[in-house]
């Protein structure tokens, strides 16, 4: 065989192989770093789409969680830039809604038979001090006894010899509340001016009351986060009809 022909054939075969490779594969396959970057971009795009959908349905809790995850995992991405334009406002709205829900949940409303009549109560426990027995602040309406406001703790109750004055604050402003201990011996302090106290409570966010416990003459400042009070849920019960 002619050596020149053999060399020519080999060159033609190599060129054909190169052309075939170019036509079948196109651009060279991406390397590992490029593949990782493409996968990360795809993840960011999918998460951004989910974030947008959560905003549309106003699911602030999940939107905040997803938005923070996008910013943390893909800090330099276009997805992170878009999220950062809306996330602060969503975080603030979610925090405010959560706090409003928390404060509302501190109150317990009940309507039930009581001592031959019907009683409607709105009650909240002190949030401070955190330890020890809780003391309830109770707003009560009763078909026979009328309206009253009182503190109710555990026995032996509070130091109050007949009439006493509870010093305290409403949103930091000093208040003095006249009270008395019930003659029936319950561990309670009854507020003299219930209407005045309720009017103060409806405007306040936090009420602090200084009391002295019979047990060891221990002084305590009871703090009530009252901002979640809902007057509409403390229902009126009217007056009991005379028989």
Buried (B, 14 or more C-beta within 10 A) or exposed (E): EEEEEEEEEEEEEEEEEEEEEEEEEEEEEEEEEEEEEEEEBEBBBEBBEBBBEBBEEEBBEBBBBBBEBBBEBBEEBEBBEBBEEBBEEBBEBBEEEEEEEEBEEBBEBBBEEBEEBBBBBBBBBBEEEEEEEBBBBBBBBBBEEEBBBBBBBEEEBBBBEEEBEBEBBBBEEEBEBBBBBBEEEBBBBBBEEBEBBBEBBEEBEBBBBBBBBBBEEEEBBBBBBBBBBEEEBBBEBEEEEEE
